Amino acid sequence: MRKMAERLDEAFEYSAIWYLEKGEFEELTDEEHRNVKSFYAFKESVKEMSPALMQDAADLAAKYPELFEQSLTTLVSSVCDQFRPATAAEFVAQLNTFIRRSTEALVPG
C-alpha cells in the first residue's frame, strides 16, 4: 500500500506542478488556481485515506496496471469546477469506480 500512496502522491504533485509551470507562460484562470489547491489538498490527504480504500486501489492497479494508469491520468486531467473532490479519498473512490465500470464493460455476457 505504501507504493500506492507514493504513486498517488506523485500524480497529485505532478498535476499541481503542471499548472504552476503553465503559469510561468500565461496567467492561470481562477479555476486553474483552484485546481492547484485541490491537487495539493489531495496530496496532503493521501495519508488520511482508509487502508481498505488504499488496498482496493492497489489491488485494481495490480490486476489492471495499464487501465489503472490510464484512468488515473484521465481523472487528474478531469479535475475542474464540475469535478472537484475534496480529498484524496474522494478522488480514489471515483477512480476505483471508474476502473470497475471500465472492466465490467469488457466482460462478455
C-alpha positions, 0 to 999 in steps of 0.5 A, a space after each residue: 500500500 505504501 507504493 500506492 500512496 507514493 504513486 498517488 502522491 506523485 500524480 497529485 504533485 505532478 498535476 499541481 506542478 503542471 499548472 504552476 509551470 503553465 503559469 510561468 507562460 500565461 496567467 492561470 484562470 481562477 479555476 486553474 488556481 483552484 485546481 492547484 489547491 485541490 491537487 495539493 489538498 489531495 496530496 496532503 490527504 493521501 495519508 488520511 485515506 482508509 487502508 481498505 480504500 488504499 488496498 482496493 486501489 492497489 489491488 485494481 492497479 495490480 490486476 489492471 496496471 495499464 487501465 489503472 494508469 490510464 484512468 488515473 491520468 484521465 481523472 487528474 486531467 478531469 479535475 475542474 469546477 464540475 469535478 472537484 473532490 475534496 480529498 484524496 479519498 474522494 478522488 480514489 473512490 471515483 477512480 476505483 469506480 471508474 476502473 470497475 465500470 471500465 472492466 465490467 464493460 469488457 466482460 462478455 455476457 
